[in-house]
Amino acid sequence: HKSYSFHPHQPGIDAPQRANHQESFKKLNKIYQIIKIILDYI
């Protein structure tokens, strides 16, 4: 993936970026779980 090519000589930018991705992934996962529960309920 060329869009995900992080600059290895800039770890200061890379690290917070990765943490950010993990946070948003957790949020998306929570939303997905809720949607699944709602769909099961309907």
N, CA, C and O atoms as a GROMACS GRO file, in nm:
protein
  168
    1HIS      N    1   0.084  -0.119   0.000
    1HIS     CA    2   0.000   0.000   0.000
    1HIS      C    3   0.088   0.125   0.000
    1HIS      O    4   0.160   0.150   0.096
    2LYS      N    5   0.080   0.200  -0.105
    2LYS     CA    6   0.165   0.318  -0.112
    2LYS      C    7   0.109   0.431  -0.027
    2LYS      O    8   0.184   0.518   0.017
    3SER      N    9  -0.021   0.431  -0.004
    3SER     CA   10  -0.082   0.536   0.077
    3SER      C   11  -0.042   0.522   0.224
    3SER      O   12  -0.053   0.617   0.302
    4TYR      N   13   0.005   0.402   0.262
    4TYR     CA   14   0.042   0.378   0.401
    4TYR      C   15   0.193   0.380   0.420
    4TYR      O   16   0.244   0.329   0.520
    5SER      N   17   0.265   0.438   0.324
    5SER     CA   18   0.411   0.441   0.335
    5SER      C   19   0.454   0.549   0.434
    5SER      O   20   0.462   0.667   0.399
    6PHE      N   21   0.481   0.507   0.557
    6PHE     CA   22   0.529   0.601   0.658
    6PHE      C   23   0.677   0.625   0.639
    6PHE      O   24   0.751   0.536   0.595
    7HIS      N   25   0.722   0.746   0.672
    7HIS     CA   26   0.863   0.777   0.662
    7HIS      C   27   0.936   0.719   0.782
    7HIS      O   28   0.911   0.761   0.895
    8PRO      N   29   1.026   0.622   0.760
    8PRO     CA   30   1.094   0.557   0.872
    8PRO      C   31   1.186   0.651   0.949
    8PRO      O   32   1.219   0.624   1.065
    9HIS      N   33   1.227   0.761   0.887
    9HIS     CA   34   1.315   0.855   0.956
    9HIS      C   35   1.235   0.957   1.037
    9HIS      O   36   1.292   1.053   1.089
   10GLN      N   37   1.103   0.936   1.047
   10GLN     CA   38   1.020   1.025   1.129
   10GLN      C   39   0.935   0.943   1.225
   10GLN      O   40   0.813   0.939   1.212
   11PRO      N   41   0.999   0.875   1.322
   11PRO     CA   42   0.923   0.792   1.415
   11PRO      C   43   0.832   0.874   1.507
   11PRO      O   44   0.732   0.823   1.557
   12GLY      N   45   0.868   1.001   1.528
   12GLY     CA   46   0.787   1.087   1.614
   12GLY      C   47   0.647   1.109   1.557
   12GLY      O   48   0.550   1.124   1.631
   13ILE      N   49   0.638   1.110   1.424
   13ILE     CA   50   0.508   1.127   1.358
   13ILE      C   51   0.437   0.992   1.347
   13ILE      O   52   0.315   0.984   1.359
   14ASP      N   53   0.515   0.887   1.324
   14ASP     CA   54   0.461   0.754   1.302
   14ASP      C   55   0.390   0.699   1.425
   14ASP      O   56   0.282   0.643   1.415
   15ALA      N   57   0.454   0.716   1.542
   15ALA     CA   58   0.401   0.655   1.664
   15ALA      C   59   0.262   0.708   1.704
   15ALA      O   60   0.171   0.627   1.723
   16PRO      N   61   0.244   0.840   1.716
   16PRO     CA   62   0.110   0.889   1.754
   16PRO      C   63   0.005   0.854   1.649
   16PRO      O   64  -0.111   0.832   1.682
   17GLN      N   65   0.048   0.850   1.523
   17GLN     CA   66  -0.044   0.815   1.414
   17GLN      C   67  -0.099   0.675   1.437
   17GLN      O   68  -0.219   0.651   1.422
   18ARG      N   69  -0.010   0.582   1.474
   18ARG     CA   70  -0.051   0.443   1.493
   18ARG      C   71  -0.145   0.432   1.613
   18ARG      O   72  -0.244   0.358   1.609
   19ALA      N   73  -0.114   0.505   1.719
   19ALA     CA   74  -0.199   0.504   1.838
   19ALA      C   75  -0.337   0.558   1.803
   19ALA      O   76  -0.439   0.507   1.850
   20ASN      N   77  -0.339   0.661   1.720
   20ASN     CA   78  -0.465   0.720   1.675
   20ASN      C   79  -0.549   0.618   1.599
   20ASN      O   80  -0.669   0.607   1.621
   21HIS      N   81  -0.483   0.543   1.510
   21HIS     CA   82  -0.553   0.441   1.432
   21HIS      C   83  -0.614   0.337   1.525
   21HIS      O   84  -0.727   0.292   1.503
   22GLN      N   85  -0.539   0.298   1.629
   22GLN     CA   86  -0.589   0.197   1.722
   22GLN      C   87  -0.712   0.248   1.795
   22GLN      O   88  -0.808   0.174   1.815
   23GLU      N   89  -0.709   0.374   1.835
   23GLU     CA   90  -0.823   0.433   1.906
   23GLU      C   91  -0.948   0.435   1.819
   23GLU      O   92  -1.055   0.393   1.863
   24SER      N   93  -0.934   0.483   1.696
   24SER     CA   94  -1.050   0.489   1.607
   24SER      C   95  -1.099   0.350   1.572
   24SER      O   96  -1.218   0.329   1.550
   25PHE      N   97  -1.007   0.253   1.567
   25PHE     CA   98  -1.047   0.115   1.538
   25PHE      C   99  -1.131   0.060   1.652
   25PHE      O  100  -1.229  -0.010   1.630
   26LYS      N  101  -1.090   0.092   1.776
   26LYS     CA  102  -1.167   0.048   1.893
   26LYS      C  103  -1.308   0.106   1.889
   26LYS      O  104  -1.406   0.037   1.917
   27LYS      N  105  -1.316   0.235   1.853
   27LYS     CA  106  -1.447   0.301   1.845
   27LYS      C  107  -1.533   0.236   1.738
   27LYS      O  108  -1.651   0.208   1.760
   28LEU      N  109  -1.473   0.211   1.621
   28LEU     CA  110  -1.547   0.147   1.512
   28LEU      C  111  -1.595   0.009   1.554
   28LEU      O  112  -1.707  -0.031   1.522
   29ASN      N  113  -1.510  -0.063   1.626
   29ASN     CA  114  -1.545  -0.197   1.672
   29ASN      C  115  -1.664  -0.192   1.766
   29ASN      O  116  -1.754  -0.276   1.757
   30LYS      N  117  -1.666  -0.093   1.855
   30LYS     CA  118  -1.778  -0.077   1.949
   30LYS      C  119  -1.907  -0.051   1.872
   30LYS      O  120  -2.010  -0.112   1.899
   31ILE      N  121  -1.899   0.042   1.776
   31ILE     CA  122  -2.017   0.076   1.695
   31ILE      C  123  -2.065  -0.047   1.620
   31ILE      O  124  -2.185  -0.072   1.610
   32TYR      N  125  -1.971  -0.124   1.566
   32TYR     CA  126  -2.006  -0.245   1.492
   32TYR      C  127  -2.078  -0.345   1.581
   32TYR      O  128  -2.177  -0.405   1.540
   33GLN      N  129  -2.028  -0.361   1.704
   33GLN     CA  130  -2.092  -0.453   1.799
   33GLN      C  131  -2.235  -0.408   1.827
   33GLN      O  132  -2.327  -0.491   1.830
   34ILE      N  133  -2.254  -0.279   1.848
   34ILE     CA  134  -2.388  -0.225   1.878
   34ILE      C  135  -2.482  -0.248   1.760
   34ILE      O  136  -2.596  -0.290   1.778
   35ILE      N  137  -2.432  -0.222   1.639
   35ILE     CA  138  -2.514  -0.243   1.519
   35ILE      C  139  -2.553  -0.390   1.507
   35ILE      O  140  -2.667  -0.423   1.473
   36LYS      N  141  -2.458  -0.479   1.536
   36LYS     CA  142  -2.486  -0.623   1.530
   36LYS      C  143  -2.596  -0.661   1.627
   36LYS      O  144  -2.687  -0.736   1.593
   37ILE      N  145  -2.588  -0.608   1.749
   37ILE     CA  146  -2.689  -0.637   1.851
   37ILE      C  147  -2.825  -0.586   1.805
   37ILE      O  148  -2.926  -0.656   1.818
   38ILE      N  149  -2.828  -0.465   1.751
   38ILE     CA  150  -2.954  -0.406   1.705
   38ILE      C  151  -3.013  -0.491   1.591
   38ILE      O  152  -3.132  -0.519   1.589
   39LEU      N  153  -2.927  -0.530   1.497
   39LEU     CA  154  -2.975  -0.610   1.384
   39LEU      C  155  -3.026  -0.746   1.431
   39LEU      O  156  -3.124  -0.798   1.377
   40ASP      N  157  -2.961  -0.803   1.530
   40ASP     CA  158  -3.007  -0.931   1.585
   40ASP      C  159  -3.141  -0.914   1.653
   40ASP      O  160  -3.225  -1.004   1.652
   41TYR      N  161  -3.161  -0.797   1.713
   41TYR     CA  162  -3.283  -0.770   1.789
   41TYR      C  163  -3.403  -0.751   1.697
   41TYR      O  164  -3.514  -0.791   1.730
   42ILE      N  165  -3.379  -0.690   1.581
   42ILE     CA  166  -3.489  -0.660   1.487
   42ILE      C  167  -3.548  -0.789   1.430
   42ILE      O  168  -3.641  -0.785   1.350
   0.00000   0.00000   0.00000
